[in-house]
Amino acid sequence: MKRVPTIAALGAIGLGALGASPAVATDGEQRTYANVTEEIFECVKVDSIEAQGTVYEPRYGPVGVSTTRSALWRVVVAYEHDVAAGQLTYTLVYKSWIVPRAEIWNGIEDALARCSQ
């Protein structure tokens, strides 16, 4: 059986890759969404890649880290998609102080709503 890294492990990888200290990391705020199929999740990924230039590591697969950035800010979110249960869990790993948490969660929820139609 293939071992898949946990969200916590991916969060640690993401922080190390960012060179971020725990002082700038988030508290690991987490949200889980129900009724998310593979097609919906792929749509969400494509939407964020095209609209914000989000980078997914790995690009395909149910577990990983997404990074969205501009010249002024960066947001890192770990994700885990339980395909069998239809649940998608996001964990906020890092965000620049300038980005409101609500903007991150609202953006994810808007993308899920668009892709669920």
C-alpha positions in Angstrom: 0.0 0.0 0.0 1.3 3.4 -1.0 1.9 5.7 1.9 0.6 9.2 1.5 2.0 12.1 3.5 -0.3 13.7 6.0 -1.4 17.4 5.9 0.8 18.1 8.9 3.8 16.6 7.1 3.1 18.6 4.0 2.7 21.8 6.1 6.1 21.2 7.5 7.5 20.7 4.0 5.8 23.9 2.9 7.2 26.0 5.7 10.7 24.6 5.2 10.5 25.3 1.5 9.4 28.9 2.2 12.1 29.5 4.7 9.4 30.7 7.0 9.7 30.8 10.7 6.9 29.6 13.0 6.4 33.2 13.9 4.9 33.9 10.5 3.1 30.6 10.1 -0.7 30.4 10.7 -2.2 28.4 13.5 -3.1 25.6 11.0 -6.7 26.7 10.6 -8.6 24.0 8.8 -11.8 23.6 6.8 -13.4 20.5 5.4 -15.9 20.5 2.5 -18.3 17.7 1.6 -19.5 16.3 -1.7 -16.3 17.1 -3.6 -15.7 14.8 -6.5 -12.5 14.4 -8.4 -13.9 16.5 -11.2 -14.9 19.3 -8.9 -11.5 19.3 -7.2 -9.7 19.4 -10.6 -11.9 22.3 -11.7 -10.9 24.2 -8.5 -7.3 23.5 -9.3 -7.6 24.7 -12.9 -9.5 27.7 -11.8 -6.9 28.8 -9.3 -4.0 28.1 -11.7 -5.6 30.2 -14.4 -6.9 33.0 -12.2 -4.1 33.4 -9.6 -1.2 31.4 -10.9 -1.4 28.9 -8.0 1.2 26.2 -8.1 0.2 22.7 -6.9 2.8 20.3 -5.6 2.2 17.7 -6.8 0.1 18.9 -9.7 -2.0 15.7 -9.6 -3.1 13.6 -6.7 -5.3 13.9 -3.6 -2.7 15.3 -1.2 -0.3 18.2 -1.5 0.4 21.9 -1.0 -0.7 24.8 -3.1 1.1 28.1 -3.2 -0.3 31.4 -4.5 1.8 34.5 -4.5 2.3 37.9 -5.9 5.2 40.4 -5.5 3.6 41.5 -2.1 2.1 38.4 -0.6 2.1 34.6 -0.4 -0.5 32.0 0.7 0.3 28.3 1.3 -2.5 25.8 1.8 -2.2 22.1 2.3 -5.0 19.9 0.9 -6.2 16.4 1.3 -9.0 15.0 -0.9 -10.6 11.8 0.4 -12.2 10.7 -2.9 -14.1 7.8 -1.4 -15.8 10.0 1.3 -16.1 13.0 -1.0 -14.4 15.3 1.5 -11.8 17.9 0.7 -9.8 19.3 3.7 -7.7 22.5 3.4 -5.2 23.6 6.1 -3.9 27.1 6.1 -0.1 26.7 6.4 1.2 30.2 5.8 -0.2 33.6 4.8 1.3 37.0 4.5 -0.1 39.5 7.0 -1.6 41.5 4.3 -4.0 38.8 3.1 -7.2 38.5 5.2 -8.1 34.9 6.2 -11.7 35.5 5.1 -10.4 36.3 1.6 -8.7 32.9 1.4 -11.7 30.9 2.6 -14.2 32.9 0.6 -12.1 32.3 -2.6 -12.0 28.6 -2.0 -15.7 28.4 -1.3 -16.5 30.5 -4.4 -14.4 28.2 -6.5 -16.1 25.1 -5.1 -19.5 26.6 -5.7 -18.6 27.5 -9.4 -17.1 24.1 -10.0 -20.1 22.3 -8.5 -22.6 23.7 -10.9 
